[in-house]
Amino acid sequence: MSNTERPLSKIVRNSLLVIATMLCLPAFSQSAPAAQGRTVKLVSGSAAGGSTDLIGRLISQRLGERLGQPVIVENRTGAGGVIAADAVAKAAPDGAMLLITASNHSTGAAMRKFSPFDAVNDFSWISMLTAYSMVIATAPNSRFKTMGELIAFAKANPNKVSFSSVGVGTGHHLVGEWLNAELGLNMVHVPYRGSPLALADVLGGQVDLMIDTATYLVPQVRQGTLRPLAVTGKTPLEDLPGIPTLSKFVPGMEYESWMGLIGPKGMPPELVRQYNADLKYVLELPEIKERFAAMGATVKASTPDEFKSLAAREIVHWKRIIQSQNIPLQ
């Protein structure tokens, strides 16, 4: 080989290496978020310290490490989560602003006369994060020792049993109305502006029942503050051994509250897939599972289509309950 050929061969080899490197770049760029180099905001409609806010903060650090960029929770409270959801619905679909939302996204959509957005079709659905049962509980000194006793008394004494919720149109409220509809009961709904206020009146005897999430009530039960009667999930809770599911008394009555991550409509499918995969990775971390469990929550990832379908079904279901119970729209 001549001296002139050796440099040429070296140039060819180097050129091939450059080309091979360039061919790898598109695959990398497709897996990186469109918001690369920018802070990703997880917008929460709940106040700091609320369950949605807490879950968001639990996953934000690990998700940021996975993405290689900052991820923060931003609270935009007000109007039952509408302000936060509307901000995300109108954001650029580049992955820089996402909504960490809960099942009140569905109940709120069913309860509103008017909404600035379509609760299903104006969003890109990414993944569920967690699901958790609701719990029906009483004060320890209540006359109701079991769910069966409660149902029997409520049937024989219309308008004599009251139940609390954290607001009109919330899942807490609508679970109680669903129970009314299924059994022909007339339990009286008493709304509060938060779980602590409801708890105080249940313990004080002003309200008979508390319907709330396992994330809030399981710690109360552990402390002996409340007596659980039933859980609304498909299966009993490990944290509440011996407490039956509501479906044992009302076949088919099963409900789990949830939280998940959604973005603006029009996010590129590859970006949605990437976020979905990264969330699944984060949710499988042992420390995340342990922290969720300590809150009474269960890790539950999903595909984007599964998540969207769940929300759409729930809106239809809750609209039926609202109409059957003649609950005024807000």
C-alpha positions in Angstrom: 0.0 0.0 0.0 1.4 3.4 -1.0 1.9 6.3 1.4 -0.9 8.2 -0.2 -3.3 5.4 0.4 -2.7 5.2 4.2 -4.0 8.7 5.0 -6.9 8.1 2.7 -7.9 4.9 4.5 -7.7 6.7 7.8 -9.9 9.5 6.5 -12.4 6.9 5.3 -12.5 5.1 8.6 -12.9 8.4 10.5 -15.7 9.4 8.1 -17.5 6.2 8.7 -17.3 6.7 12.5 -18.8 10.1 12.1 -21.6 8.8 10.0 -22.3 6.0 12.4 -22.5 8.4 15.3 -24.8 10.7 13.4 -27.1 7.8 12.6 -27.5 7.2 16.3 -28.6 10.7 17.1 -32.2 10.6 15.9 -33.0 7.7 18.1 -31.6 9.6 21.1 -33.3 12.8 20.4 -36.7 11.1 20.0 -36.4 9.6 23.5 -35.4 12.9 25.0 -38.2 15.2 26.1 -39.1 18.2 23.8 -38.6 20.3 26.9 -34.9 19.2 27.1 -32.9 21.7 29.1 -35.9 23.3 30.6 -37.7 22.8 33.9 -40.7 20.5 33.7 -43.6 21.7 35.8 -46.0 19.2 37.4 -49.0 21.5 38.0 -51.2 20.5 40.9 -54.7 21.9 41.7 -54.4 21.0 45.3 -52.8 23.1 48.0 -49.3 22.2 49.4 -49.7 19.2 51.7 -52.7 17.8 49.9 -52.5 14.2 48.7 -52.1 15.1 45.0 -49.3 17.6 45.9 -47.6 15.0 48.1 -47.6 12.3 45.4 -46.3 14.9 42.9 -43.4 15.8 45.1 -42.6 12.1 45.7 -42.1 11.4 42.1 -40.7 14.7 40.9 -37.2 14.2 42.1 -36.8 10.7 40.7 -38.5 11.6 37.4 -36.1 14.6 37.1 -33.1 12.3 37.6 -34.5 10.0 35.0 -35.1 12.8 32.5 -31.8 14.5 33.3 -33.5 17.9 33.9 -35.3 19.6 36.8 -38.9 18.6 37.6 -40.9 20.7 40.1 -44.4 20.8 41.5 -46.3 24.0 41.0 -49.5 24.6 42.9 -52.3 26.5 41.2 -55.3 26.1 43.5 -58.9 27.2 43.0 -62.2 26.3 41.4 -61.9 22.6 42.3 -58.8 22.1 40.2 -60.2 23.9 37.1 -57.5 26.6 37.2 -54.7 24.1 37.2 -56.3 21.9 34.5 -57.1 24.9 32.3 -53.5 26.2 32.4 -52.2 22.8 31.3 -54.9 22.4 28.6 -53.8 25.7 27.1 -50.0 25.1 27.4 -47.7 24.3 24.5 -47.7 20.5 23.9 -43.9 20.2 24.4 -43.8 18.3 27.7 -42.7 21.3 29.8 -46.0 21.6 31.6 -48.0 18.6 32.8 -50.9 18.1 35.2 -50.8 15.8 38.1 -54.5 15.2 38.6 -56.8 13.0 40.5 -60.2 11.4 40.1 -61.9 14.7 40.8 -60.9 15.5 37.2 -63.8 13.1 36.3 -66.2 13.9 39.0 -65.7 17.6 38.4 -66.4 17.2 34.7 -69.6 15.4 35.5 -70.7 18.1 37.9 -70.0 21.3 36.0 -72.5 23.2 34.0 -69.7 24.8 32.0 -66.1 23.9 31.6 -63.3 25.9 29.7 -62.0 22.6 28.4 -63.0 19.1 27.4 -61.9 16.9 30.3 -61.0 14.0 28.1 -60.2 15.3 24.6 -58.2 18.4 25.5 -55.5 16.4 27.1 -52.7 13.9 26.3 -53.1 11.0 28.7 -49.8 9.7 30.0 -50.2 7.3 32.9 -51.9 6.6 36.2 -49.6 6.9 39.2 -51.6 5.3 42.0 -55.1 4.0 42.9 -56.5 3.8 46.4 -59.8 2.7 47.9 -62.3 4.9 49.7 -63.2 4.0 53.2 -66.5 4.4 55.0 -65.9 4.9 58.7 -67.6 6.1 61.9 -66.5 7.4 65.3 -65.4 4.6 67.7 -68.5 5.3 69.9 -71.0 5.1 67.0 -74.1 2.9 67.2 -72.9 1.4 63.8 -70.5 -1.5 64.4 -70.8 -3.0 60.9 -71.8 -1.9 57.4 -74.8 -4.2 57.6 -76.1 -2.4 60.7 -75.6 0.9 59.0 -77.6 -0.1 55.9 -80.4 -1.7 57.9 -80.8 1.5 60.0 -80.6 3.8 57.0 -83.3 1.9 55.2 -85.6 2.0 58.2 -84.9 5.6 59.1 -84.9 7.8 56.0 -82.9 11.1 56.4 -81.6 10.0 59.8 -78.1 9.1 58.7 -75.6 11.7 57.5 -72.3 11.4 55.7 -69.4 13.8 55.2 -67.4 14.7 52.1 -64.8 17.2 51.2 -67.1 19.1 48.9 -70.1 18.8 46.5 -69.3 16.8 43.4 -66.2 15.1 44.9 -65.7 11.3 44.7 -66.4 11.3 48.5 -69.8 12.9 47.9 -70.7 10.8 44.9 -69.8 7.5 46.5 -72.4 8.3 49.2 -75.0 9.2 46.6 -74.2 6.1 44.6 -74.9 4.0 47.8 -78.2 6.0 48.2 -79.1 5.2 44.6 -78.3 1.5 44.7 -80.1 0.8 48.0 -82.9 3.3 47.9 -81.5 5.1 50.9 -81.8 8.8 51.9 -78.6 9.5 53.7 -78.0 13.2 54.1 -74.8 14.7 52.5 -72.8 17.2 54.6 -70.0 18.8 52.6 -66.9 20.2 54.2 -63.9 22.3 53.0 -61.4 19.6 53.9 -61.0 16.2 55.6 -59.9 17.5 59.0 -63.1 19.6 59.4 -65.2 16.6 58.5 -63.3 14.4 60.9 -63.9 16.8 63.8 -67.7 16.7 63.3 -67.8 12.9 62.9 -65.9 12.5 66.1 -68.1 15.1 67.8 -71.3 13.2 66.7 -72.7 15.9 64.4 -72.2 13.6 61.4 -72.6 9.8 61.4 -70.3 8.7 58.6 -67.0 9.8 57.0 -66.4 8.8 53.4 -62.8 9.6 52.5 -59.7 8.2 50.8 -57.6 5.4 52.3 -54.7 7.8 52.2 -56.4 10.0 54.8 -58.4 7.5 56.8 -56.0 4.5 57.2 -53.7 6.5 59.5 -56.8 7.6 61.5 -57.8 4.0 61.9 -54.3 3.0 63.0 -54.5 5.6 65.7 -57.9 4.3 66.9 -59.5 7.6 65.9 -62.1 6.0 63.6 -63.9 2.7 63.1 -63.9 1.4 59.5 -67.0 -0.3 58.2 -66.2 -1.0 54.5 -63.8 -0.2 51.7 -64.8 0.6 48.2 -62.1 -1.2 46.2 -62.2 -4.5 44.5 -60.3 -6.2 47.3 -59.9 -5.7 51.1 -57.0 -3.5 52.2 -54.0 -5.1 53.9 -53.9 -2.1 56.3 -57.5 -2.8 57.4 -57.7 -6.6 58.0 -61.2 -8.0 58.4 -62.9 -4.9 56.9 -65.2 -6.0 54.0 -65.5 -4.5 50.6 -68.7 -2.5 49.9 -69.5 -4.9 47.0 -70.3 -7.6 49.6 -73.3 -5.5 50.5 -74.0 -3.9 47.1 -72.8 -6.3 44.3 -70.8 -4.5 41.6 -70.3 -1.3 43.7 -66.5 -0.9 43.4 -64.6 2.3 43.2 -61.0 3.4 43.5 -59.8 7.0 43.6 -56.7 7.6 41.5 -54.0 10.0 40.6 -52.2 10.4 37.3 -50.2 12.5 34.9 -51.7 14.2 31.8 -50.4 16.9 29.4 -51.8 19.3 26.8 -53.6 17.9 23.8 -51.3 17.4 20.8 -48.2 16.1 22.6 -46.1 14.0 20.1 -46.9 10.3 20.6 -43.2 9.5 21.0 -43.0 12.1 23.8 -46.1 10.6 25.6 -44.5 7.1 25.3 -41.2 8.3 26.7 -42.9 10.0 29.7 -45.0 6.8 30.2 -41.9 4.6 30.2 -40.0 6.9 32.6 -42.9 7.1 35.0 -43.2 3.3 35.1 -39.5 3.1 35.9 -39.9 5.6 38.8 -43.0 3.9 40.1 -41.1 0.6 40.3 -38.4 2.0 42.6 -38.7 0.3 46.0 -38.5 3.6 47.9 -41.4 5.0 45.9 -43.5 1.9 46.5 -42.8 2.1 50.2 -43.7 5.7 50.5 -46.9 5.2 48.6 -47.8 2.3 50.8 -47.2 4.3 53.9 -49.8 6.8 52.6 -52.4 4.0 52.0 -51.8 4.1 48.2 -50.9 1.5 45.7 -48.6 2.1 42.7 -50.6 1.6 39.6 -49.1 2.6 36.2 -51.2 2.3 33.0 -51.0 2.8 29.3 -52.1 6.2 28.0 -55.2 4.6 26.3 -56.2 2.7 29.5 -56.0 5.9 31.5 -58.0 7.9 29.0 -60.7 5.2 28.8 -61.0 5.1 32.6 -61.6 8.8 32.9 -64.2 8.8 30.1 -66.1 5.9 31.6 -66.1 7.5 35.0 -67.6 10.8 33.6 -70.5 8.8 32.1 -71.0 6.9 35.3 -71.0 9.9 37.6 -73.4 11.8 35.3 -75.8 9.0 35.6 -75.6 9.1 39.5 -75.9 12.9 39.5 -79.1 12.8 37.3 -80.7 9.9 39.3 -80.1 11.7 42.6 -81.2 15.1 41.2 -78.0 16.7 42.3 -77.8 20.3 41.0 -74.9 21.0 38.7 -72.3 23.6 39.9 
